[in-house]
Amino acid sequence: MKGISNKNVFFIGLMLFSLFFGAGNLIFPPILGQQAGEHFIPAIAGFILTGVGLPLLAVIAIALTGRDMQHLASRISPKFGIFFAIVVYVSLGPSMGIPRVANVSYEMGFSTFLGTDLAANHWPLLLYTFVFFAIVFWLSLTPSKLVGTIGSILTPLLLLSIAALFIAALLFPIGESGPAINEYVDSPGIEGFMKGYFTLDAIAALAFGIIVINSIRNQGVEDKKMITKATIQAGVIAGIGLSLVYAALGYMGLTSVSLGYANNGGQLLTQIVQHLFGESGLILLAVIVTLACLTTCIGLVSACSQYFASLQTRVSYGWVTFGTCLLGLLVANLGLDTILSISKPILLVIYPVSITLILLSFLHKWFKGIPAVYGGALLGAALISLFDGLKAAKISIDFAVPYLKHIPLYEQGVGWAIPAIVGACLGYVWGRLNNKPKQTSKERLHK
C-alpha cells in the first residue's frame, strides 16, 4: 500500500492555497483593516472564520466522499448530483469565474501601465487575454504536473512577492491605525464574518476538490483513507497560508489611515504599494495580481476540464481544456462590468445551496443520510437565495420584500439559514414517515 510523503502533501497544500487566492482575496483584507481600526482583531478573526473556514470545510467534505462534488450532491439523487455539478462548473468556469479572473488581472495588473487613450481601446484587452489564456491552456494541459507547476514554482513566487510587500510595511510603517468606522464600530466580528462569507470561496473549494484528490492519486495513492487524510492535510496547509496572508494584508490596511480612506480594497492596495515603493511598486503589484489570477484560472480551467472530460468519452481532456479557454477568452472580452452583472446574481443563488450541502455532509450519519433532509434543506435555502439573486439582477421583487424582512438574518445576508434548517427538519420527518420497514408477504398473510 503506497503512501504519500509529507513533502508532496505540503506542495499540494501550496497549490491549493494558490487556487483559492485570487485577486478578490487580495483586496478584501486591506480595506477591512483600514475600516476596522482599533477593532481589527475581532474583525479579521471573523473574516478568517468564514473566508478560510468555509472553504476548508468544503475541502474536507469532498475528501470524506473520496470523489467530487457530483458524488456529494448525489446524496439527494444521482440526477441532481450531475445537474448541480454542471451548474457549479459552468458558473465557476467559462461563463463567469474564468473570464472574470482574466479580466481582473488585466484591470489591476496590466492596464495601469497603459495611457488613458490606449486603455480606452478594446484591442489591448483582447491581446492581453489571448496571451493570458494561451499560458493557462499550456499549463493546464497536463493536470498531473499542476503540483510541480503551481505548488513548487508559482505559489512560492506569489508568497515571496506578498512577503516583500509585508516586510516593507513592517520596516517602513505607513502610519498609525485609526478609529473603527462604518459597521466595524459596533459589530466588528460579525462584519468581518460577513465579508469572509462573501468571498464565495466555498463554491470554488467544491470545484478544486477534484484537483487535490487527483493530485494525490497521481502520487500512486489508491487507499481511500490515505487520500482522505492527505486531502484534509493539504486543506489545512492551504488554510494556514490563507490566514497568515489575510492577517498580513489586513495589517497593511490597518496602518494606512494616513493615506486617506479608500473607496475599495483595490484602490487602497495600490496606494499602499506606491507609498512603500514609489511608482515602481506598481510592477510588484502587477506581479502579485497576475500570479494570483493566473494560478486561480489554471485551477478553474483544470477542474472544469477534468469534470467535463469525465462525463463523456468522445472529447478528450485536451480538447475540453481548449474549448474552456476559448469560451473564457470570448466572455472575458465582454468587459468586467458585464461579467460581474451576470455572475453576481447566479453566485448568490448557488452559494447558500453549496454551503447547506457542505454542512449537511458532516451530519450525514446523524440523520442516516435521508435524501429528503438534503432536499428539504436545499429547497429552503434556494427559495430565499433566489430572491437575493433576482434583487442583485435588478429584477423587481417588491411583492416579496415585506415577507422577506421578517425572516431572521435576512438583512445580514444569510436569510436562507433558518429556511434551510426548517426544510431539513421537515425532510427528516417526511423521510422517516416514508421509510418504514416494508412488511414481508408472510406478515401480510398473517394479518
C-alpha positions as CSV (number, residue, x, y, z in Angstrom):
1,M,0.0,0.0,0.0
2,K,1.7,3.1,-1.2
3,G,1.6,6.3,0.9
4,I,2.4,9.9,0.1
5,S,5.3,11.9,1.6
6,N,4.9,14.9,3.8
7,K,6.8,17.0,1.2
8,N,4.3,16.1,-1.5
9,V,1.4,16.9,0.8
10,F,3.0,20.3,1.6
11,F,3.3,21.2,-2.1
12,I,-0.3,20.1,-2.8
13,G,-1.3,22.4,0.1
14,L,0.6,25.2,-1.5
15,M,-1.1,24.5,-4.8
16,L,-4.5,24.6,-3.1
17,F,-3.6,27.9,-1.5
18,S,-2.8,29.4,-4.9
19,L,-6.0,28.1,-6.4
20,F,-8.0,29.9,-3.7
21,F,-6.0,33.1,-3.6
22,G,-7.3,35.2,-6.5
23,A,-7.4,39.0,-6.9
24,G,-10.6,39.2,-4.8
25,N,-8.9,37.7,-1.8
26,L,-6.0,40.1,-2.3
27,I,-8.2,43.3,-2.0
28,F,-10.7,42.3,0.8
29,P,-8.4,42.3,3.9
30,P,-6.7,45.7,3.4
31,I,-10.0,47.6,3.3
32,L,-11.2,45.6,6.3
33,G,-8.0,46.5,8.2
34,Q,-8.4,50.2,7.4
35,Q,-12.0,50.4,8.4
36,A,-11.9,48.1,11.4
37,G,-9.1,50.2,13.1
38,E,-9.0,49.5,16.8
39,H,-11.3,46.5,16.3
40,F,-9.1,44.9,13.8
41,I,-8.5,41.6,15.7
42,P,-12.2,40.6,16.1
43,A,-12.8,41.7,12.5
44,I,-10.0,39.7,10.9
45,A,-10.9,36.7,13.1
46,G,-14.4,36.8,11.8
47,F,-13.1,37.2,8.2
48,I,-10.8,34.2,8.6
49,L,-13.6,32.1,10.3
50,T,-15.7,32.2,7.1
51,G,-13.2,33.2,4.4
52,V,-10.9,30.3,5.4
53,G,-13.2,28.1,7.5
54,L,-15.9,27.5,4.9
55,P,-13.5,26.6,2.0
56,L,-11.7,24.3,4.4
57,L,-15.0,22.6,5.4
58,A,-15.8,22.2,1.7
59,V,-12.4,20.5,1.0
60,I,-12.9,18.2,4.0
61,A,-16.5,17.3,2.7
62,I,-15.1,16.4,-0.7
63,A,-12.3,14.4,1.0
64,L,-14.7,12.4,3.0
65,T,-16.5,11.3,-0.1
66,G,-13.2,10.4,-1.8
67,R,-14.7,11.6,-5.1
68,D,-16.1,15.0,-6.2
69,M,-19.0,17.4,-5.8
70,Q,-21.2,15.4,-8.0
71,H,-20.9,12.4,-5.7
72,L,-21.6,14.7,-2.7
73,A,-24.7,16.2,-4.3
74,S,-25.9,12.7,-5.5
75,R,-27.0,12.1,-1.9
76,I,-30.2,13.8,-2.9
77,S,-30.4,11.9,-6.2
78,P,-28.0,10.9,-9.0
79,K,-29.6,13.3,-11.5
80,F,-29.4,16.2,-9.1
81,G,-25.8,15.4,-8.5
82,I,-25.0,15.8,-12.2
83,F,-27.2,18.9,-12.5
84,F,-25.6,20.6,-9.5
85,A,-22.1,19.8,-10.6
86,I,-22.7,21.1,-14.1
87,V,-24.2,24.3,-12.8
88,V,-21.3,25.0,-10.5
89,Y,-18.6,24.1,-13.0
90,V,-20.2,26.2,-15.7
91,S,-20.6,29.2,-13.3
92,L,-17.1,29.0,-12.0
93,G,-15.8,28.0,-15.4
94,P,-16.0,29.6,-18.9
95,S,-19.2,31.6,-18.3
96,M,-18.2,33.6,-15.3
97,G,-15.4,32.7,-13.0
98,I,-12.6,32.1,-15.5
99,P,-13.2,35.2,-17.7
100,R,-13.6,37.3,-14.5
101,V,-10.2,36.3,-13.2
102,A,-8.6,37.1,-16.5
103,N,-10.3,40.5,-16.7
104,V,-9.4,41.4,-13.2
105,S,-5.8,40.5,-14.0
106,Y,-5.9,42.9,-16.9
107,E,-7.6,45.7,-15.0
108,M,-5.4,45.6,-11.9
109,G,-2.1,44.3,-13.3
110,F,-1.7,45.5,-16.8
111,S,-3.9,48.4,-17.7
112,T,-2.3,50.6,-15.1
113,F,0.7,50.8,-17.4
114,L,-1.3,52.0,-20.4
115,G,-2.0,55.6,-21.2
116,T,-5.6,56.8,-20.9
117,D,-6.2,56.8,-24.7
118,L,-4.7,53.3,-25.1
119,A,-6.6,51.8,-22.2
120,A,-9.8,53.1,-23.7
121,N,-9.3,50.9,-26.8
122,H,-10.5,47.3,-26.8
123,W,-7.6,45.6,-28.5
124,P,-5.2,45.8,-25.5
125,L,-7.7,43.7,-23.5
126,L,-8.0,41.3,-26.5
127,L,-4.3,40.9,-26.8
128,Y,-3.7,40.5,-23.1
129,T,-6.4,37.9,-22.6
130,F,-5.2,36.0,-25.7
131,V,-1.7,35.7,-24.1
132,F,-3.2,35.0,-20.7
133,F,-5.3,32.1,-21.8
134,A,-2.6,30.7,-24.0
135,I,-0.4,30.4,-20.9
136,V,-3.3,29.0,-18.9
137,F,-4.1,26.4,-21.6
138,W,-0.4,25.4,-21.8
139,L,-0.1,24.9,-18.1
140,S,-3.5,23.2,-17.7
141,L,-2.8,20.6,-20.4
142,T,-1.1,18.2,-18.0
143,P,-3.1,18.2,-14.7
144,S,-0.6,15.7,-13.3
145,K,2.0,18.4,-13.3
146,L,-0.1,21.0,-11.5
147,V,1.6,20.3,-8.2
148,G,5.0,20.9,-9.7
149,T,3.9,24.0,-11.7
150,I,1.8,25.7,-9.2
151,G,2.8,24.3,-5.8
152,S,6.6,24.3,-6.4
153,I,7.0,27.3,-8.7
154,L,4.1,29.8,-9.0
155,T,3.0,29.7,-5.3
156,P,6.5,30.4,-3.9
157,L,6.8,33.3,-6.3
158,L,3.4,34.7,-5.2
159,L,4.2,34.2,-1.5
160,L,7.6,35.9,-1.9
161,S,6.0,38.9,-3.6
162,I,3.5,39.3,-0.8
163,A,6.2,38.8,1.8
164,A,8.3,41.6,0.2
165,L,5.3,43.9,0.5
166,F,4.6,42.9,4.1
167,I,8.2,43.2,5.2
168,A,8.4,46.7,3.7
169,A,5.3,47.7,5.6
170,L,7.0,46.4,8.8
171,L,10.3,48.1,8.2
172,F,8.8,51.3,7.0
173,P,5.5,51.7,8.8
174,I,2.9,53.7,6.8
175,G,1.3,55.2,9.9
176,E,-0.8,54.5,12.9
177,S,-4.2,52.8,13.0
178,G,-7.3,54.9,13.1
179,P,-10.7,54.5,14.8
180,A,-13.2,51.9,13.6
181,I,-15.7,53.2,11.1
182,N,-18.9,52.1,9.5
183,E,-20.3,48.7,10.7
184,Y,-16.9,47.9,12.4
185,V,-17.8,50.3,15.2
186,D,-20.5,48.2,16.9
187,S,-20.1,44.7,15.4
188,P,-16.6,44.2,14.0
189,G,-16.7,40.4,14.4
190,I,-20.0,40.0,12.6
191,E,-19.0,42.4,9.8
192,G,-15.7,40.5,9.3
193,F,-17.6,37.3,9.4
194,M,-19.9,38.5,6.6
195,K,-17.0,39.9,4.5
196,G,-15.4,36.4,4.7
197,Y,-18.7,34.8,3.8
198,F,-19.0,36.9,0.6
199,T,-15.6,35.8,-0.7
200,L,-17.6,32.9,-2.2
201,D,-14.6,30.6,-1.9
202,A,-16.7,27.7,-0.6
203,I,-18.0,27.1,-4.1
204,A,-14.5,27.2,-5.5
205,A,-13.5,24.6,-2.9
206,L,-16.1,22.2,-4.1
207,A,-14.6,22.5,-7.6
208,F,-11.0,22.3,-6.5
209,G,-11.5,19.1,-4.5
210,I,-11.2,17.0,-7.7
211,I,-7.8,18.6,-8.4
212,V,-6.5,17.8,-4.9
213,I,-7.7,14.2,-5.0
214,N,-6.4,13.6,-8.4
215,S,-3.0,15.1,-7.5
216,I,-2.8,12.7,-4.6
217,R,-3.8,9.7,-6.8
218,N,-1.1,10.8,-9.3
219,Q,1.4,10.1,-6.5
220,G,0.4,6.4,-6.7
221,V,-2.0,6.5,-3.7
222,E,-5.2,4.5,-4.1
223,D,-6.3,3.8,-0.5
224,K,-9.4,5.9,0.3
225,K,-8.4,6.6,3.9
226,M,-5.0,7.8,2.8
227,I,-6.5,10.0,0.1
228,T,-8.9,11.5,2.6
229,K,-6.2,12.1,5.2
230,A,-3.8,13.7,2.7
231,T,-6.6,15.9,1.2
232,I,-7.5,17.2,4.7
233,Q,-3.8,17.9,5.5
234,A,-3.4,19.8,2.2
235,G,-6.6,21.8,3.1
236,V,-5.2,22.7,6.5
237,I,-1.9,23.8,5.0
238,A,-3.8,26.0,2.5
239,G,-6.0,27.3,5.3
240,I,-3.0,28.3,7.4
241,G,-1.4,30.0,4.4
242,L,-4.5,32.0,3.6
243,S,-5.0,33.0,7.3
244,L,-1.4,34.3,7.5
245,V,-1.7,36.3,4.2
246,Y,-5.1,37.7,5.2
247,A,-3.7,38.9,8.5
248,A,-0.6,40.4,6.8
249,L,-2.7,42.3,4.2
250,G,-5.2,43.4,6.9
251,Y,-2.3,44.8,9.0
252,M,-1.1,46.9,6.0
253,G,-4.6,48.3,5.7
254,L,-4.8,48.9,9.4
255,T,-1.7,51.2,9.3
256,S,-2.8,53.0,6.1
257,V,-5.2,55.6,7.5
258,S,-2.7,58.4,6.9
259,L,-3.1,57.7,3.1
260,G,-6.8,58.6,3.4
261,Y,-9.8,56.3,3.5
262,A,-10.1,54.5,0.2
263,N,-13.3,53.6,-1.6
264,N,-12.3,49.9,-2.1
265,G,-9.5,47.4,-1.5
266,G,-8.0,47.7,-4.9
267,Q,-7.6,51.4,-4.6
268,L,-6.1,51.1,-1.1
269,L,-3.7,48.4,-2.1
270,T,-2.4,50.5,-5.0
271,Q,-1.9,53.5,-2.6
272,I,0.0,51.3,-0.1
273,V,2.3,49.9,-2.8
274,Q,3.0,53.3,-4.3
275,H,3.7,54.7,-0.8
276,L,6.2,51.9,0.0
277,F,7.9,51.5,-3.3
278,G,7.0,54.6,-5.4
279,E,5.8,54.2,-8.9
280,S,8.0,51.1,-9.4
281,G,5.8,49.4,-6.8
282,L,3.1,49.1,-9.4
283,I,5.3,46.5,-11.0
284,L,5.3,44.4,-7.8
285,L,1.5,44.8,-7.5
286,A,1.1,43.7,-11.1
287,V,3.3,40.6,-10.4
288,I,1.2,39.7,-7.3
289,V,-2.1,40.2,-9.1
290,T,-1.1,38.4,-12.2
291,L,0.3,35.4,-10.3
292,A,-2.8,35.3,-8.1
293,C,-5.2,35.4,-11.1
294,L,-3.1,33.0,-13.2
295,T,-3.0,30.3,-10.6
296,T,-6.7,30.6,-9.8
297,C,-7.5,30.5,-13.5
298,I,-5.4,27.4,-14.1
299,G,-7.1,25.7,-11.3
300,L,-10.6,26.6,-12.6
301,V,-9.8,25.5,-16.1
302,S,-8.3,22.3,-15.0
303,A,-11.1,21.5,-12.6
304,C,-13.8,22.2,-15.2
305,S,-12.0,20.3,-17.9
306,Q,-11.3,17.2,-15.7
307,Y,-15.0,17.1,-14.8
308,F,-16.5,17.5,-18.2
309,A,-14.0,15.1,-19.7
310,S,-15.0,12.5,-17.2
311,L,-18.7,12.9,-18.2
312,Q,-18.1,11.5,-21.6
313,T,-15.5,9.7,-23.7
314,R,-15.8,11.3,-27.2
315,V,-13.9,14.5,-26.4
316,S,-10.5,14.3,-24.8
317,Y,-9.3,16.3,-21.8
318,G,-7.1,18.4,-24.1
319,W,-9.9,19.5,-26.4
320,V,-12.2,20.2,-23.4
321,T,-9.4,22.4,-22.0
322,F,-9.1,24.2,-25.3
323,G,-12.8,24.8,-25.5
324,T,-12.9,26.1,-21.9
325,C,-10.1,28.5,-22.5
326,L,-11.6,29.7,-25.8
327,L,-15.0,30.4,-24.2
328,G,-13.2,32.1,-21.3
329,L,-11.4,34.3,-23.8
330,L,-14.6,35.3,-25.6
331,V,-16.5,36.1,-22.4
332,A,-13.6,38.0,-20.9
333,N,-13.7,40.5,-23.8
334,L,-17.3,41.5,-22.9
335,G,-15.7,43.6,-20.1
336,L,-15.5,43.3,-16.3
337,D,-18.7,45.2,-15.6
338,T,-20.8,42.9,-17.9
339,I,-19.3,39.8,-16.3
340,L,-19.9,41.0,-12.8
341,S,-23.5,41.9,-13.6
342,I,-24.1,38.4,-14.8
343,S,-22.1,36.4,-12.3
344,K,-23.2,38.0,-9.0
345,P,-26.9,37.1,-9.2
346,I,-26.1,33.5,-10.2
347,L,-23.4,33.1,-7.5
348,L,-25.8,34.5,-4.8
349,V,-28.2,31.7,-5.7
350,I,-25.7,28.9,-5.8
351,Y,-23.6,29.9,-2.7
352,P,-26.2,29.2,0.0
353,V,-27.1,25.9,-1.6
354,S,-23.5,24.9,-1.7
355,I,-22.9,25.8,2.0
356,T,-26.0,24.0,3.0
357,L,-24.8,20.9,1.2
358,I,-21.4,21.1,2.8
359,L,-22.7,21.5,6.3
360,L,-25.2,18.6,5.9
361,S,-22.4,16.3,4.7
362,F,-20.9,16.5,8.2
363,L,-24.3,15.5,9.7
364,H,-24.9,12.7,7.2
365,K,-24.6,9.8,9.7
366,W,-26.6,11.7,12.3
367,F,-29.7,11.8,10.2
368,K,-28.8,8.5,8.5
369,G,-28.4,10.1,5.1
370,I,-32.1,10.5,4.4
371,P,-32.3,12.1,0.9
372,A,-35.4,14.2,1.9
373,V,-33.3,16.0,4.5
374,Y,-30.9,17.2,1.8
375,G,-33.8,18.0,-0.5
376,G,-35.8,20.0,2.1
377,A,-32.7,21.9,3.3
378,L,-31.5,22.8,-0.2
379,L,-35.0,23.8,-1.3
380,G,-35.4,26.1,1.7
381,A,-32.0,27.7,1.1
382,A,-32.7,28.0,-2.7
383,L,-36.1,29.7,-2.3
384,I,-34.6,32.6,-0.3
385,S,-31.3,32.8,-2.3
386,L,-33.4,33.0,-5.5
387,F,-34.9,36.3,-4.3
388,D,-31.4,37.6,-3.4
389,G,-30.3,36.7,-7.0
390,L,-33.2,38.4,-8.5
391,K,-32.5,41.5,-6.4
392,A,-28.9,41.5,-7.5
393,A,-30.0,41.2,-11.1
394,K,-32.2,44.3,-10.5
395,I,-35.4,42.4,-11.1
396,S,-38.2,43.7,-9.0
397,I,-39.2,41.6,-6.0
398,D,-41.2,44.3,-4.3
399,F,-44.1,41.9,-3.7
400,A,-41.8,39.7,-1.6
401,V,-39.8,42.3,0.4
402,P,-42.4,42.8,3.2
403,Y,-42.3,39.0,3.9
404,L,-38.6,38.5,3.5
405,K,-37.8,41.2,6.1
406,H,-39.5,39.0,8.7
407,I,-37.0,36.2,8.1
408,P,-34.3,36.1,10.8
409,L,-30.8,37.2,9.5
410,Y,-32.2,38.3,6.1
411,E,-31.0,41.8,6.4
412,Q,-27.5,40.4,7.3
413,G,-27.4,38.4,4.0
414,V,-27.9,34.9,5.5
415,G,-31.7,34.8,5.5
416,W,-31.5,31.4,3.9
417,A,-30.1,29.7,7.0
418,I,-33.4,29.4,9.0
419,P,-35.5,28.2,6.0
420,A,-32.7,25.6,5.3
421,I,-32.9,24.3,8.9
422,V,-36.7,24.2,8.7
423,G,-36.5,22.4,5.4
424,A,-34.1,19.9,6.8
425,C,-36.3,19.1,9.8
426,L,-39.4,18.7,7.6
427,G,-37.4,16.5,5.3
428,Y,-36.3,14.4,8.2
429,V,-39.9,13.9,9.4
430,W,-41.0,13.1,5.8
431,G,-38.2,10.7,5.3
432,R,-38.9,8.8,8.5
433,L,-42.6,8.5,7.7
434,N,-42.0,7.2,4.2
435,N,-39.2,4.8,5.1
436,K,-40.9,2.5,7.4
437,P,-39.8,-1.1,7.1
438,K,-41.9,-2.9,4.5
439,Q,-43.9,-5.9,5.5
440,T,-42.9,-9.3,4.2
441,S,-45.5,-11.4,2.3
442,K,-45.8,-13.8,5.3
443,E,-46.5,-10.8,7.6
444,R,-49.3,-9.6,5.3
445,L,-50.8,-13.1,5.2
446,H,-50.9,-13.4,8.9
447,K,-52.9,-10.1,9.3
